[in-house]
Amino acid sequence: METAAAPRVQALADAGVPHLPAQYIQPPDLRADPSHRPPAASLSIPVVDLSAASTTTDIVRRACAEWGAFHVVNHSVPPGLLDAMRSARLAFFRAPMAEKLRFGCDPARGAAAEGYGSRMLANDDSVLDWRDYFDHHTLPESRRDPARWPDFVPGYRDTVVKYSDSMKDLAQRLLCIISESLNLPPSYLQEAVGEAYQNITISYYSPCPQPDLALGLQSHSDFGAITLLIQDDVGGLEVLKDGMWIPVPPVPDAILIILSDQTEIMTNGRYKSAVHRAVVNAEHARLSVATFYDPSKSQKICTAPQLVSKDHPRKYQDVIYGDYVSSWYSKGPEGKRNIDALLIK
């Protein structure tokens, strides 16, 4: 059990540490600078209404090509389930530390082990994110072990299972829409992903004593296929577009969809994985829930041959997904350098 590392950020915040410890201070060029953000509302993440069948595909096509991210509304996931998921997780992080530590992740299981922790990277020399998290392994069902999930929050385990199933259904629906938007068979991307592996990670960002020096989550693109994320009402997520960091304020009852690196490879770069980060503040804790829908470690990821032509030559080498994940965790995030390593010269 990760008794030392698991509570690191929340313990510092609870103790009222007045200055940011050195290991959390980002290099000046990586810090969030509010003066470099565009004027409010000048750019905003597209919103896709999944009940508007006649326009959905076109909007998704533009959103994937220009942003690599979009909100979905009328997605058929009950708002009550979204609220239950946020409430269960908030109850966990507000519980006494002794209770939370019973579910601390085990470093012996490797990077991103299931449970409560603070550090997901193997590199001990990296600058730390101002974040604690709880990671759940939820798909395939053979990976589910509710005994590793909190038992002291009423309904927690049942909520995670219901949420996992709902996110699986929505991810599969979205992959069909994304495939169709590229004139591929509807099942193309889902079949290319193969048996999906799903993790659900809750991130908790405590109030930070010097938020201008830290990041809750460093700049990165997700390494799998697709990510489905819900936030609370605090905000702090930003997406990089045209060299500018664009705030992504929460949309009531919406789910944010973020394309990941394997989707960029499969679509030959037609659709981009979104570079994003989380900023922190001094007054309010923030909570988000990310559902990662990814290939198995043994799955070979290849570019769709239908998307390769004289005008659109193949951009990326094929890759075994497990090798890609290992590289990501050993090198760290730093924007999109991991996928850039697969570019065909």
Secondary structure, DSSP 8 states (H G I E B T S, - for coil): --TTTTTHHHHHHHTT-SS--GGG---GGGS--GGGS--TTSS---EEETT-HHHHHHHHHHHHHHTSEEEEES-SS-HHHHHHHHHHHHHHHTS-HHHHHTTB--GGG-TT-SEEES---S-TTS---S-EEEEEEEESGGG--GGGS-SSSTTHHHHHHHHHHHHHHHHHHHHHHHHHHTTS-TTHHHHHH-S-EEEEEEEEE---SSGGG--SEEEE--SSSEEEEEE-SS--EEEEETTEEEE----TT-EEEEE-HHHHHHTTTSS----EEE---SS--EEEEEEEEE--TT-EE---GGG--SSS---B--EEHHHHHHHHHHH--SBTHHHHTTB--
